[in-house]
Amino acid sequence: MNNDHNIWKSQSLSDKFVQSWRIGMPFALEQRNLIAYLVNKDNNFPERILDFGSGGGFLGLELLKRNPDSDITYLDCSDAMLKQLSSELTLVNTGKTKQNVVLADYSKNDWLCAMPEHSQFDAIVCGFSLHYIPDDRKQAVYRDIFDLAAPGSRIIILEHIKPANASEAQLHDDYFIESLYRTFNEIDHSFKERALVEKMYRSRPQQHANLLASLGSHLDWLETVGFIDISVHMNIYQFSIFSAVKPRA
């Protein structure tokens, strides 16, 4: 089994994910809307936003649409994903604000060197970016994010978590396949056989890069780092949205 997050540096996999898998993911619209709501709940006009593990911009582009005057930094370890994102930014960016695209491998200890000096953010979002790195690196990333968060700011995490048992894992897979099947048929009516979609899902290469942690572990790590007001906002099968606040000085 290849537990290697570098698989996301593949251009072909990045293209496939952005163009099909991400839009067919269960609860994708609800996830995006809830995170955008949480970003603006504490701060109606966040001046600086970090989209950590931005990928092709699933979260960050929605935040830009809702916060056109915010400076948004999009950070990812995949140059292929960032190329997808840059193409989208060319189409939607009004030119009013500064949009930073940063390539940084956060599986490494020195990833912060890629960030602009003295960076601090009024809101930080992280979507499906931590379950490809080992638990010790997840904890280290939370410590780094704590330093990047401005006092009083909220970080919002959307993550693929470890199932409680085999039954939950099976339910998750079954619902994911059903969601992909419905979405693919809406886009391309050639997907008439559900078995074809199931085969694609179960043979997807990115599954072997997963290093899942439980929701409880994530919450404990956030508390250990020093975050407060830790909350779980959505937890369905193996998808969780949770947030935490950096204390004010």
C-alpha positions in Angstrom: 0.0 0.0 0.0 1.4 3.4 -1.0 0.7 5.9 1.8 2.1 8.8 -0.2 0.5 12.3 -0.3 2.7 13.0 -3.3 0.2 11.2 -5.5 -1.7 14.5 -5.6 1.2 16.0 -7.5 0.1 14.0 -10.5 -1.5 16.3 -13.2 -3.8 13.6 -14.4 -5.1 12.8 -11.0 -5.5 16.4 -10.1 -7.5 17.1 -13.3 -9.7 14.1 -12.7 -10.4 15.1 -9.1 -11.3 18.7 -9.9 -13.4 17.9 -12.9 -15.4 14.9 -11.6 -14.7 13.5 -8.1 -15.0 16.8 -6.2 -18.3 17.8 -7.7 -19.7 14.3 -7.1 -18.6 14.1 -3.5 -21.5 13.7 -1.0 -22.6 16.9 0.7 -20.2 19.0 -1.3 -22.5 22.0 -1.6 -23.5 21.8 2.1 -19.8 21.6 3.1 -18.9 24.7 1.1 -21.8 26.7 2.3 -21.4 25.9 5.9 -17.7 26.8 5.9 -18.3 30.1 4.1 -21.0 30.9 6.7 -18.6 30.1 9.6 -15.9 32.3 8.0 -18.2 35.3 8.0 -20.0 34.6 11.2 -17.2 35.9 13.4 -15.9 38.5 11.0 -18.2 39.9 8.4 -15.2 41.2 6.4 -12.1 39.1 7.0 -9.2 41.0 5.6 -6.8 38.1 5.3 -7.9 34.4 4.7 -5.7 31.3 4.3 -7.0 28.4 2.3 -4.7 25.7 3.6 -4.5 22.7 1.3 -6.5 24.6 -1.3 -6.3 22.1 -4.1 -8.2 23.5 -7.1 -10.0 26.1 -5.0 -13.1 24.3 -3.9 -13.3 26.4 -0.7 -11.2 29.4 -1.5 -13.0 30.4 -4.7 -16.3 30.3 -2.9 -14.8 32.5 -0.1 -13.5 34.9 -2.8 -16.9 35.2 -4.3 -18.4 36.0 -0.9 -15.5 38.2 0.2 -14.3 40.0 -2.9 -12.3 42.5 -0.8 -10.4 39.9 1.1 -6.8 39.0 0.5 -6.7 35.2 0.1 -3.7 33.0 0.3 -4.1 29.6 -1.4 -1.6 27.1 -0.2 -1.1 23.5 -1.5 1.6 20.9 -1.9 0.5 20.1 -5.5 1.7 22.3 -8.3 -0.8 20.5 -10.5 -3.7 21.5 -8.3 -2.4 25.1 -8.1 -2.3 25.3 -11.9 -6.0 24.4 -11.9 -6.6 27.0 -9.3 -4.7 29.7 -11.1 -6.8 29.2 -14.2 -9.9 29.7 -12.2 -8.5 32.8 -10.5 -7.8 34.3 -13.9 -11.5 34.1 -14.7 -13.0 35.3 -11.4 -10.4 37.7 -9.8 -11.6 41.3 -10.0 -8.2 42.7 -9.5 -9.3 44.5 -6.4 -7.4 42.3 -3.9 -4.2 40.4 -3.7 -4.6 36.7 -4.3 -1.5 34.7 -3.3 -0.8 31.2 -4.6 1.8 29.4 -2.5 3.4 26.0 -3.2 4.5 24.4 0.0 4.9 20.7 1.1 3.4 20.7 4.6 4.5 17.1 5.1 7.9 18.7 5.7 9.0 20.6 8.8 10.1 23.7 6.8 6.9 24.4 4.9 6.4 27.7 6.7 9.5 29.0 4.8 7.3 29.4 1.8 4.9 31.7 3.5 5.3 35.5 3.4 7.1 36.8 6.5 5.0 37.7 9.5 1.8 36.2 7.9 -1.3 36.2 10.2 -4.8 35.5 9.1 -8.3 36.5 10.2 -9.7 33.2 9.1 -8.1 29.9 8.1 -9.9 27.0 6.3 -8.5 23.6 5.6 -10.4 21.2 3.3 -9.5 17.5 3.0 -5.8 18.2 3.4 -4.5 16.5 6.5 -5.5 12.8 6.1 -2.6 12.2 3.7 0.1 13.0 6.3 1.1 11.0 9.4 -0.4 11.9 12.8 2.8 13.5 14.1 2.7 15.8 11.1 -1.0 16.6 11.6 -0.2 17.7 15.1 2.8 19.8 13.9 0.6 21.4 11.2 -1.9 22.4 13.9 0.9 24.0 15.9 2.0 25.9 12.8 -1.6 27.0 12.0 -1.9 28.3 15.5 1.0 30.6 14.9 -0.5 31.8 11.6 -3.9 32.5 13.1 -4.5 36.1 14.3 -5.7 36.3 18.0 -9.5 35.8 18.1 -9.6 34.2 14.6 -11.3 30.9 13.8 -9.8 27.9 11.9 -12.3 25.7 10.2 -11.4 22.1 9.2 -13.2 19.8 6.7 -11.6 16.4 7.1 -11.9 12.8 6.1 -11.8 11.0 9.4 -11.2 7.4 10.5 -14.5 5.4 10.7 -15.7 4.1 14.1 -16.1 0.6 12.7 -16.3 -1.4 9.5 -20.1 -0.8 9.2 -19.6 2.9 9.1 -16.9 2.6 6.5 -19.2 0.5 4.3 -22.0 3.0 4.6 -19.7 5.8 3.8 -18.4 4.0 0.6 -21.9 3.1 -0.5 -23.3 6.6 -0.1 -20.2 8.0 -1.9 -20.7 5.7 -4.8 -24.4 6.6 -5.0 -23.6 10.3 -5.0 -21.0 9.9 -7.7 -23.4 7.8 -9.8 -26.1 10.5 -9.6 -23.7 13.3 -10.4 -22.0 11.6 -13.3 -25.3 10.8 -14.9 -26.4 14.4 -14.6 -23.2 15.4 -16.5 -22.7 12.5 -18.8 -25.6 10.1 -19.5 -23.1 7.4 -20.7 -22.7 6.4 -17.0 -25.7 4.1 -17.1 -24.2 1.3 -15.0 -23.8 1.9 -11.3 -21.3 -1.0 -11.3 -19.0 1.1 -13.5 -19.0 4.0 -11.1 -18.4 1.6 -8.2 -15.4 0.0 -10.0 -13.9 3.5 -10.5 -14.4 4.4 -6.9 -12.9 1.2 -5.4 -9.9 1.3 -7.8 -9.1 5.0 -7.2 -5.4 5.5 -6.6 -5.7 8.2 -3.9 -7.3 5.9 -1.4 -4.0 4.3 -0.7 -2.5 7.6 0.4 -5.1 7.9 3.3 -3.7 8.1 6.9 -7.0 8.7 8.7 -7.3 9.9 12.3 -10.4 9.8 14.5 -12.4 13.0 15.0 -11.6 12.7 18.7 -7.9 12.8 18.0 -8.2 15.9 15.8 -10.2 17.7 18.6 -7.6 16.7 21.2 -4.7 17.9 19.1 -6.4 21.3 18.6 -6.9 21.7 22.4 -3.3 20.6 23.1 -2.0 23.3 20.8 -4.0 26.0 22.6 -7.2 26.5 20.6 -10.4 27.1 22.5 -14.1 27.0 21.7 -13.7 23.8 19.7 -16.9 22.8 18.0 -18.1 20.1 15.7 -20.5 21.5 13.0 -21.1 18.5 10.8 -20.3 14.8 11.2 -21.7 12.4 8.6 -20.1 9.1 8.0 -16.4 9.9 7.5 -16.9 13.6 6.7 -16.5 16.1 9.6 -16.4 19.9 9.8 -15.0 21.3 13.0 -13.6 24.6 14.1 -11.6 26.2 16.9 -10.6 29.7 18.0 -7.2 31.2 18.9 -7.5 33.0 22.2 -7.2 36.7 22.1 -3.9 38.1 23.6 
